[in-house]
Amino acid sequence: MARKIGSRYTANQILGRGSAGTVWLGEGPEGPVAIKLLREDLASDQELVGRFVQERTALLGLEHPNVVSVRDLVVDGNDLALVMDLVRGTDLRTRLERERRLAPEAAVAIVADVADGLAAAHAAGVVHRDVKPENILLDMQSPLGPGGSHRALLTDFGVAKLIDTPQRTRATKVIGTPDYLAPEIVEGLPPRASVDIYALATVLYELLAGFTPFGGGHPGAVLRRHVTETVVPLPGIPEELWQLVVQCLAKAPASRLRASELAARLREQLPTLAGMPPLDVDEPDVDAAEPADEDPQPDRGEPALPPRRRRGAVSLVPGARPDSNRDTHTSMRVPAPDELAGGAHGTARAPRAAGAPRPGSARNRAAARRRRLALGAAAVAVAAAVGAGTWLATSGDEPGGAPQDMRNSAPETP
């Protein structure tokens, strides 16, 4: 059902729902638009409304071919909405869920587009703070680029900053999605442009591998890995491209490239990536704290459990609906220093060759169990042999016992 948004816009059809609000296909004075209507509880927050109005100039002034432009901000009664350009296409998360991973050329071309958009935003003093596949749109009406990729645009600029009010987050919360949060955010430092570079490098890793470098398990474990773990190399990735990923995932913000540098360096890699197929690595199918993926349980003769797959990102919004804007902005507790310091070693999931069991997985545990059973059986056999030998060695001395040398115990022929 259509509804009026302010005096200039009409929302006609829901395109998607997320944790921050609902996106509608709308109509304005200049034609079709996308309208992001923020949740009613956000609209009733007077402090947030004030920040919303304060950010109007910065958001309206951000225009770039790789950024979904904000055309208007509407504050009308209980309605708090961003009116944006309508992009005819899908989001990057939807493509990832369909294809699992992308060919390196397409992945690099998409990330280079987003880096160009970030460069323009950072030059204007705007930090996105929530870069992830859900917030990257693919314009299906644009000409095909390298690797058959469509033009990529970054959306939802400024929304994380708007929602991140001191009253809502209190100094013990952070805004974002845990798989893509830079270490300095986890440690409570203010977000700078470098947090977007870290998140974008995480997206590139995910496009290449099919999973994020530090994701999986409880959100607290994910946050800890960002601070303590080193990214594990991907087999088959060109060395120069891998070094770019490593540099942009550096724990120290100053070590990361700027957005404009990253975009230029990535485009330099495109000719060497032409025709390269997607990487052949197995995704970590299950978190260490969750049930196993395919436990054959051979020692109990029970049927194998159905496989479990981990999503690309950990959801912190219970019951969030799956759509192109899901889990956009979430709030979580910052781990204490002692939590960050302990228990992290060995928790990063190492990519492995296709078909190889993941360390700690059900297949790996089942194989280890079979090895233990085999070793146990061998030990029993050895013990039995030793026991028999001992009995044979001593029984000849007992009254009525058999001869000691059983090898010559057969009756002799006269």
N, C-alpha and C positions, 0 to 999 in steps of 0.2 A: 504494500500500500504506500502511495506517495505521501510525502510530508514536506512541509516548508521548513527551510533552514534559513533563518533570518528573513530579510525582505527580497533577496535577490536570487535565491537558489531553491531548487526542489530536488529532494532525494527520492529516486524512483524505485531502486532495486538494490538489495544487499549483495555486495560482491564478496564480502568475507567478514569474519569476526576475529578479534584478537583480544589480548588481555588489557589493552588500553582503550579499546572501543570497537566501533563497527564502521566498515568502509562501505559506502553506498555509491552506486552509479547515479550521478545527478545531472541536472541541467542548470546552466547559468546564462547570463546575458550574452556570453560569447560562445555558447555551445556546450557540448558534453564535458563534464568534470568528474573527478573522484572526490568524494566528501568523506573525510574521516571524522566521525562523530564520537567524541570522547565520552567515556562512561559518565553517568549522572553524578556519581559520587565525586568525580573530578570536577564536574561543572559546578558543584555546590561548594567547592573549596575556594573561598574568596582570595586567599593568598595565591593559589595557582592561577586564578583568573587574572590577577594583577600581573603575574609573571608572563602569562600568555600575551597580554596586551603589550608589555614591555619588549617582548621578543618579536613583535610584529615587523618592525623595520628590518631587522637582520634576516628574518625568514623570507620576507617578500623580496628582498634584494638579492637572494641567492639564485642565480640563473646560470645553467651550464647544460650542454647536451647530455651529460651523464648524471644529471641530478633531476629528480622529479620536482618541478618547481611548485612552490606554494603560492597560489594566486590570491588567497584571501584568508583572513581569520575571522570567525563569526562568534560573537558573544551575544546571545539572545535568550534571556530567561534561563531555562535549564539546559540550553544547547550551547555546547562549546565545541567548535568544529574547525578543521583545517580544510580548505578547498584547494585541491591540487590538480595538476595536469592529469588527464586520463591516459594511461599507458595500455595499449591494446596488446596484451601478452600474458605472461605468467611470471611467477617468481622463481628464483633460482633454487629454492628448496624443492619445489614441485618437480623441476627437471632432475635434480639429484635423486629424488625418490624414484623417479622413473628409470634413470640410467645408472644409478649407483655411483658411478664416477665418470669423469669426462676425459677425453683425449687431452694430452698436455697443451696442444696448440689452442684448443677452444678454451680451456681453463685459464690459460695465461692471457688470452685476448679479453676475456670477461673481466678478470681482475685488473688488467691494465685500464679498462674503461672506468671501473670504479675508482681506481687510484687517481685518474684524471679528475673525476668529480670531487674527490676528497681534497685534491690540491686546490681547486677553486674555493671550496668551503673553508679550508684552513687559511687561505689568503684573506678571506673575509672575516676571520676570527671566529668561525663556527666549528665546533667539534661535534661529530655525530654521536659517539659514545655507545652505539648499539649496532655496529656493522656485523651482519650475518646474512646467510642466504635468504631468509624470509624478507629482508629489507632491500634485496637487490631484485629489480624487475627486468625482464627481458622483453624488449620491444619487438614483437613478431612481425610488425609492419616495416621494420627497418631492413635495409639490404644486408645480406649475409656477409660476415667478416671472416677473419682467419679461422680455419677449422670449422667453418659452417656456423659460427656463433652469431647471435643477434646482439644488437647494441644493448649494453647493460646500463641501467640507471639506478642510482641509490635513492631510496625514499626514506621518509620519516625523520628528516633532519629536524633537530630541535625538540622533538617530543620527549626524549629521555631527559633533557635538561629541564623542560617544563614540569615534568612529573616529579623530578628529584628535588622536592622541597625539603628544607630542614625539618619541618613538622612531620613529614611523612617518613623520612629515612633516618632521622635522628643521628647521625654520626656512627651508628653501628650497622648501617645498611648500605648496600651498594645497588646501583641500577644497572641492569644488563642481563645477558644470558651467560651462564657460567662457562660454557665451552669457549667463549670468545673474549673473556675478560683479561686484560693485561695485568701482570703481577702487581704493578703499582696501585691499581684500583683495589685489588684484593687487600693490599696492605694499608688502604685508607688514604692514599695520597690523592690530591686533586687531579682530575683528568685533563691531560693535554692532548695535542694533536697526535702524539706518538701512540696513544691508546687505540686510535683508529687504524694505524699501520699494523699494530700487533693483531688486531681482530681480522684485518684483511688478509694478513699472511696465514692466519688460521683457516680462513675461508679457502685460500688457495690450496693449502695442504688437504683440506677436506675434499675439494674438487678433484684432486689428483688421487687421493687414497680411498675416498669413500667414507672416511671417519675423521674426526678431529684429533689432533695430537695428544690432548690431555683429557679428553672426555671419558665418560663411563663411570657408573656407580653413583654414590651419593654426591649431591652438589658440593658438600664440604670437602670431599676427597678431590673433586675436580679443581676447586679453588686452590687447594694445597699444592696440587701438581704444577699449576701455573707458576707458583713461587719457587718450588724446590726441584722440579724435574727438568731434565734436558731433553729436547725433542729428539726422537729416534729417527734415523735416516730411512728414507723410502727406497727400496730396491728398484733399480731401473731408471731413476730420475737423472737427467743430465747434471753434471757436477756444478756448472755455473748457475743453473736454475736453483739447485738445492742450496747453494751458498746465499742466494737472495732470500730464500725462505728462512734460513737459519739467522741471517742478519736481522730480518724484520721480526723474528720471534725472540730476539735477545731480551734477557731480563732487565737490562739497563736501558731505559728509554732513549738516552742519548746515543746509543749504538745503532738504533734503527734508522733506516733511510727516511727521508721526507717523501711525501706522497708524489710529488713531481718527479723525484729521482727514481722511485719505484716504478712509476708508469713508464719512464723512458727505458730503464734497464729491462723491464719485462718485454717491451716491444722489440728490443734488440735480440731477444731470445727466439722470437717467433719463426724466423727462417729455419733455424736448426730443429724446430719441433714439427715442421710440416710432415704430415703422413704418419707420425708416431701414434701407435694405438694406446688405449688406456693402460695404465700400469696393471700388472698381473700380481696383485697382492690380495691376501685374504683379510677381510674386515674382522676385527675382534667382535664375535657374535654375541658375547654375553659379558656382563660386568662381573667382577670378582665376587661381589656380594650377592649376586642373583643366582637362581637355579641354573644348572648346567644346560648346554644347548643340545647335546646329542649323546647322553650317557647310555651306552649299550648295556651296562650292568651285567657283564657276562657271568659274574660269579653267582648271581641270583637268578639268572635266566629270565629276567623281566624285559619287556619290550622297551625299545629306545624311546626317550622323551622327545617331543616335537622340538625342532630347532627354535631358538629365540634370537631375535636380532635387536641390536641396540639402535635407537634413533640417532640421528646426526647430532641432536642437542638434547640436553636434559631439560625436561619441562619442570618449571617451578610453579605452574598455574594449574591446580587440580581442576580437571574437567574442561580445560581449554579446548575449544572446537578446532578441528584440523582445517585450516584455510590458509590463504596467502598472507595473513597477517598474524598468525598465531604466536603466542609467547613473545610478543614484541618487547615488552618492558616488564621486568620482574624485580622484586626486592628480596634480598637475602642478607643474612647476618655475616659480618666480617669475622673470619676465624681469629681467635686469640693467637698471640705469638707462639705459645707453647704448642698449639694445635698445628700451626704451620711448620714448626720445627721437627715434629716427630712423625715417624711412621710413613714417610713418603717414599723412601728409597725402594726401588723395585716395583713401584706401582704403575709406572708408565707402560702402556701396552705396545710392545714392539711389533711392527709389521713383519709378516713372514711370507715365505713363498706360498703360492696357491696350493692348497691341499695339505699343507703341513699343519699339525695340531698346534693350537695356541698354548703356550706354557700356562699351566694351571687350569686349562679347560677340561671339560668332561672327557674328551677323547684322550687328552694327555694323561689325566688321572686314571682312566681305564687301562691305558697302555702300561702305566706304572704299576697298577694293581695286578695286571697279568704277569708282569716281570717279577713282582714280589711272589706271586703264587708259584711261578716256575722255579724261582730261587728256593722257595720254601720246600717245594716237592723235591728238588735236587738235594737240599740239606737233609730232608727225611731219608732219602735214598742212601746218602753217604752215612748218616747215622746208623741206618739199618745194617749197612755193609760192615761198618766198624763194629757194631754190636755182634753181628754174626761171626765176624772174625775172632772177636774176643771169646765168644762162646766156644768156637771150634778149637781155639788155642788152649782152653782150660778144661774142656770136657773130657779129653783123653786121660787126664790124671784122676778123674773121679771113678769110683768103683762101678763097674759095668758100663763105663763110658765108651764112646766110639774111639777108634784109633785117631791119633792126632793128625796124621797126614791123610786128609780126606781125598787128596788127589789120587792115592793108590788104594782106595778102600774097596775097589771091586774085587771079587773073589779071584784068586790066581788059579790058572789052569794047571793041572798036574803035568 
